[in-house]
Amino acid sequence: MPLQRIDPKHYQAFQALLEEFCGIVLGPNKQYLVSSRLNKLMREYGLGSLGELVDRLNQPGNVELRGKVVDQMTTNETQWFRDEYPFSVLKNTIFPQFMDSGTRNVKIWSAACSTGQEPYSISMAIDEFRSSVSGGALFDGTIIGTDISPTVLEQAKNGIYQSSAISRGLSPERRNRFFERNGDGSWCVSKDIKSRVSFKNFNLLESYSLLGRFDIIFCRNVLIYFSSDLRAQIIGGMTRILNKGGYLVLGSSESLGIHSKSYEFVKYNAGVIYKLKDD
Ligand SMILES: C[S@@+](CC[C@H](N)C(=O)[O-])C[C@H]1O[C@@H](n2cnc3c(N)ncnc32)[C@H](O)[C@@H]1O
């Protein structure tokens, strides 16, 4: 799809459809991104211009194509123990609090988990906590990782990573402790770490009522792609299913917006974590 063939009115129609499907707000000058990410898909579907794609997406029964477009347009960048501090705060402050208050199994949602590094890092943090305190074996967690993209979820479920992905954020000590080496040089997340984590295809624009309730929600580095109205809607939805005294962990450039009154700001050296107030 050469850039000169992107008609501004088709670009606007595509922006609106993408926001409707998954919340992503595409800036006004992202024609290059659209072109490079959708070229292959458009060839596969025999579509010659963005206008033809928009027409096809507007026809009924386009679920598969819609999913593939969203898959291509999402940014799946992630890494192990991203920003480090949320995971050390889990181990040093949050897990001890839950353990002291008698919670034996913390329920954690990793919303927009991409290829699984975030939920697996949480599971590793649980493991490290369990082995670092007396009576730690009595404490455990259940983690659900969700994402809109079936492609990244497939990799997350497999739990198999090439050396290049493994080296992003993971120390050799953690790699040797929590992974097994496959014959082809890739690394597989150990059974214990995997056993706490399940994955589900879920669009953050849907209702959260069937997900259950959580003690901790990680929603990191995804709200930045949405409008402020949608960010407020998503944080509102999460606030409703977070247990009182539970924690919400956002990305380092994301904030609570209009929901800040519902939370205590718990400041750590490297960043902030939000604790839902009891009242
Ligand atoms: C940049 S990654 C963040 C991964 C991880 N949370 C982290 O901080 O490393 C953003 C993820 O959000 C997912 N995503 C985008 N829009 C979504 C939506 N509407 N519902 C669920 N997931 C979405 C993308 O598929 C992508 O995997």
The ligand as a MOL file (V3000), in Angstrom:
LIG
                    3D

  0  0  0     0  0            999 V3000
M  V30 BEGIN CTAB
M  V30 COUNTS 27 29 0 0 0
M  V30 BEGIN ATOM
M  V30 1 C 3.3520 -2.4590 24.9350 0
M  V30 2 S 2.5450 -3.9640 25.3680 0 CHG=1
M  V30 3 C 2.6640 -3.9260 27.1230 0
M  V30 4 C 3.0000 -5.2920 27.6840 0
M  V30 5 C 3.2360 -5.3200 29.1980 0
M  V30 6 N 2.0740 -4.8890 29.9290 0
M  V30 7 C 4.4360 -4.4700 29.5760 0
M  V30 8 O 4.2810 -3.4120 30.1970 0
M  V30 9 O 5.5690 -4.8690 29.2560 0 CHG=-1
M  V30 10 C 0.8460 -3.4830 25.0540 0
M  V30 11 C -0.0940 -4.6950 24.8770 0
M  V30 12 O -1.4380 -4.1850 24.9240 0
M  V30 13 C -2.2230 -4.9980 24.0870 0
M  V30 14 N -3.4780 -4.2760 23.7830 0
M  V30 15 C -3.6650 -3.1780 23.0000 0
M  V30 16 N -4.9550 -2.8250 22.9730 0
M  V30 17 C -5.6090 -3.7080 23.7760 0
M  V30 18 C -6.9790 -3.8600 24.1550 0
M  V30 19 N -7.9310 -3.0600 23.7050 0
M  V30 20 N -7.2890 -4.8910 24.9800 0
M  V30 21 C -6.3340 -5.7360 25.4520 0
M  V30 22 N -5.0360 -5.6290 25.1200 0
M  V30 23 C -4.6730 -4.6330 24.2950 0
M  V30 24 C -1.3300 -5.2370 22.8810 0
M  V30 25 O -1.7330 -6.3720 22.1480 0
M  V30 26 C 0.0360 -5.3900 23.5360 0
M  V30 27 O 0.3730 -6.7450 23.7250 0
M  V30 END ATOM
M  V30 BEGIN BOND
M  V30 1 1 1 2
M  V30 2 1 2 3
M  V30 3 1 2 10
M  V30 4 1 3 4
M  V30 5 1 4 5
M  V30 6 1 5 6
M  V30 7 1 5 7
M  V30 8 2 7 8
M  V30 9 1 7 9
M  V30 10 1 10 11
M  V30 11 1 11 12
M  V30 12 1 11 26
M  V30 13 1 12 13
M  V30 14 1 13 14
M  V30 15 1 13 24
M  V30 16 1 14 15
M  V30 17 1 14 23
M  V30 18 2 15 16
M  V30 19 1 16 17
M  V30 20 1 17 18
M  V30 21 2 17 23
M  V30 22 1 18 19
M  V30 23 2 18 20
M  V30 24 1 20 21
M  V30 25 2 21 22
M  V30 26 1 22 23
M  V30 27 1 24 25
M  V30 28 1 24 26
M  V30 29 1 26 27
M  V30 END BOND
M  V30 END CTAB
M  END
